[in-house]
Amino acid sequence: MWASFRTSKVMAAIVAIAASIGSQPVRGQAEKKPVFRANVDMVVLTFSVTNEKDKYISGLIPSNLRILEDGVPQRIATFAEGSQPAIRLLESPGGSAGTNVFILFDTSNRMYQTYPYACDAIIGFARQLDSADSIALYTFSRNLWRALPLTQDHNQTRSGLSSAVAGAETALYNAVLLTLRDAARVPGRKAVVVFSNGPDTASMVRPDDVGAVAANEGIPIYVISTQEAGKDRLTSKAFEFLTRHTGGKLYWARNWQKQAEAFASVRQDIGSSYTVSYYPAPNANAGFRHIEVEVLSKAGEKYHVRARPGYDASTHSH
């Protein structure tokens, strides 16, 4: 009952947020009513694998992996590494190459001092993505602006930034939720990269609700914050929640050098990640289902897997 009530709250918030930006200039795509289905057809899981020295492990194949849902082994339907095309292992919809990367850039007045450096970091990040990746640029203060729709022309990022609109307030969680809604409509692998220092001053939703939606959709969230770690305890906890529950990563990058390093790390993480999909085996659990990824390694080797912890079957959309 609680999951159903919570989902209703989030859906109502999405409608209200969408209505609040309806009169604002929106670039790139027309507004549509949000649609969230409740059936579990296919689960998409993106994860990274590192060794004890925090180095990415590449070259894994499906037989190296064991996917468990509530302790039950699952049959992998598709498998992909980085930006390579997905391999079909079962009869299932195919996946195109590349990752759809949604950049969400905070243009509130709290970012004024670092704005030029932030723009340079974003442009550099976009240009160095794999050519198979698509990129979208969204900016936000109180309202969300779709500055650049998904494109494989990474050089368009500069023109998208030139149309950014500044504002006084910060509705971070609203913006993340609307970005997730757009990303969920796009087939294939997705990632959301948030560049903001917070704190949120104007959202209608909570970070845990946003994190639940992202986890259910299988979309990793990366957050690059210009704050110092621990300076704002509530914002720090929210950023940690959003990244940990989606298989993403949090970076504290106070100066422009650290910001550039953070974007380089995000790019490497996206390029080094694995994405699998599977049709869940019969499971009576209609609530939260735990996902575990096991890497069948050589004797003595220890690997660390970073992935979302699971999803809520009552609200899962695909």
Buried (B, 14 or more C-beta within 10 A) or exposed (E): EEBEEBBEBBBEBBEEBBEBBEEEEBBBEEEEEBEBEEEBEBBBBBBBBBEEEEEBBEEBEBEBBBBBBBEEEBEBBBBBBBBBBBBBBEEBEEBBBBBBBBBBBBBBBBBEEBBEBBBBBBBBBBEEBBEBBBBBBBBBBBBBBBBBBBBEEBEBBBEBBEBBEEBEBBBBBBBBBBBBBBBBEBEBBBBBBBBBBBBBBBBBBBBBBBBBBBBBBBBBBBBBBBBEEEBBEEBBEBBBBBBBBBBBBBBBBBEBEBBBBBBBBBBBBBBBBBBBBBBBEEEEEEEBBEBBBEBEBEEEEEBEBBBBBBBBBBBBBB
